[in-house]
């Protein structure tokens, strides 16, 4: 399944499984013990996905859409607002928790490479330094995606406003555009 095709919670479960399988394959390819920081970081990412997948699965299990919405409980919000609020919390929580694992992994990788600088711990610095040190295909695209995830997370500090440099890129059928001092509209 392609990311852009995910329209319902069950589709997200498929994507969570696919990403978890990729993370597992990377872990299986590492010639290090499971206690080594790279394994711990990748396993942490798998656990974040598993937590969300388990929650989604239990929420949708044998329920119709109207039953799911009713299960959100009573509030002063309309069903659409309640659903949107819950989905915002899930989406932004997943982004934040997953990004913290990536950030920690990058710090550990740079330590192993002897390129970690305790005084410079911004994600931008970590990303730039790590990408300079490794050989990967599509390095520019990787930089854009990693920077975009940091911009999404950082916009949470500013009530959804992007405060960094402009950035625009496309991946997996989605367009991500960050305009300085503007609302972020690509965090779906």
FENDAFEN-V871705 format. One record per run of one state. SS is the DSSP state (H for helix, E for strand, - for the rest). FROM is the first residue (numbers start at 1). LEN is the number of residues. If there is no record, write none. Layout:
# FENDAFEN-V871705
[[SS:FROM:LEN] [SS:FROM:LEN]]
This chain:
# FENDAFEN-V871705
[[-:1:2] [H:3:3] [-:6:3] [H:9:21] [-:30:7] [H:37:24] [-:61:4] [H:65:7] [-:72:7] [H:79:34] [-:113:10] [H:123:11] [-:134:5] [H:139:20] [-:159:2] [E:161:2] [-:163:4] [E:167:5] [-:172:2] [E:174:5] [-:179:3] [E:182:2] [-:184:5]]
